[in-house]
Amino acid sequence: MFRSLGVRNYRLYAIGQLLSNPGTWMQRIAQDWLVLQLSGGSGIALGLTTALQFLPMLLFGLLGGAIVDRIDKRRLLICTQSAMAVLAVGLGVLATAGAAEVWHVYLFALGLGMVTVVDNPGRQSFVPEMVGRDHLTNAIALNSASFQLGRVTGPAVAGLLIAWVGSGPVFLVNGASFGFTILALMMIRPSELNRTDRDAAGGKGRIREGLAYIASRRDLIVLLALAACTQFFGANVQNQLALMVNNVFETGPDAFGWAAACLAVGSLVGALLAARREHPHMRLVLLGALAFGLLQAVAGTMPSYLPFIVVLVPMGVAFMTFVTTLNATFQLSVAPQMRGRVMSMFLLVFMGVAPIGAPVVGFLADTWGPETSMFVGGAVTVAVVVTLTLALRWAKGTSLRELLTTARIDDGRPAEEAEPATGPEDTAGQVDGPPAAVDGEPGTTREPGDGEDRPRRTDHRGTARPSGTERT
């Protein structure tokens, strides 16, 4: 479960994230609660705050990915984490002094969103440089586990602090917590990183090149569509929790913190279960999204606070199963020199739909109630997953069982027409192709070479081929 921690650079990075993530979730809770208090419990104001925070990713996400593919990712992350710390401290000073207004929170949310345009794809692309391909799936799952562990502790602590001293000090604590990540990044040894050739992404038209690459991959397009539809409401679950706790159950900030913590407990369990899996699997993407939608709809029908927070635990397990499997599938199936741009598109879709969905969630909550907003969100997610699954079955001409046991959606091209893989990393196993063996799928055998084992891939028909020669 923790095998990628054997890599020194990743171990330092993971420790820094483990210590910093609770502060991030403390700020999220404090920000939501501050907006609700300043706006008189307005769902639209809460949705607008979320929209402003994620809007930059929607507008500039592709540009951020192109930047990430061009510069040193470790130095980039030191700069972005420092900027986030400054923003947290600034808002904390205003809130502590009692001078904060709603428009202040809007501005700081927008500033945070601008920084995440390069920080998010930078962090996603930096993990493969630290651990390589063999431990990538495990490292992604452990990152999610660390994030969700912060989501367990952060909201609960934030709820108590807000009730005790107010929202302002919570922002200050988060600003200080960024120091752990910055210190870890500075201690990482650049000589031990598996760097990609940044010059390969040079020249004009980098964004256009990335879009053309994604357009040529049917599997990536389908997964992006699934992410967009699921996240339209799923990305705003935190807002729905705040509205349910404040407007429906009429409890305080401590109850909001515990509700968010219950969702995080399930997410943590889901992430740790994902860390035990060797490779991503298509059925986990589809079933995870389906289960999340069903449980979200059920949560919207709960009559009281206690059964509501109980449903949030399996809901978190389902959501994290979907997220980690989807992320690993993207990371493992793209060319290394394209990873920044592909992951920026993934994040653009995965996070960029939040600015569109947040006002919709707020409107539904203000018009028909938060419980209706939550039920509709879950029902839409279920309908999308079912429709997309049936469409995939029809397009591929396969049975539903065969579709759900496929590790990756085939891009529709026969093996003999596949493009050659490019880049020096391909010979090290980082090729633009499917991940290794998954639950009975054709995988890898080993052959000696240059004094050590070298992977030998198999195509979808089971024919062995040397690593790095072509992708299917």
PyMOL commands that set and color helices and strands:
alter all, ss='L'
color gray80, all
select helices_A, chain A and resi 3-6+8-39+43-68+73-96+102-131+136-165+168-187+190-192+198-201+206-215+218-234+237-248+253-275+282-299+305-332+336-352+354-368+370-396+400-404+415-417+424-428
alter helices_A, ss='H'
color red, helices_A
select strands_A, chain A and resi 444-449+452-458+464-466
alter strands_A, ss='S'
color yellow, strands_A
deselect
rebuild
show_as cartoon
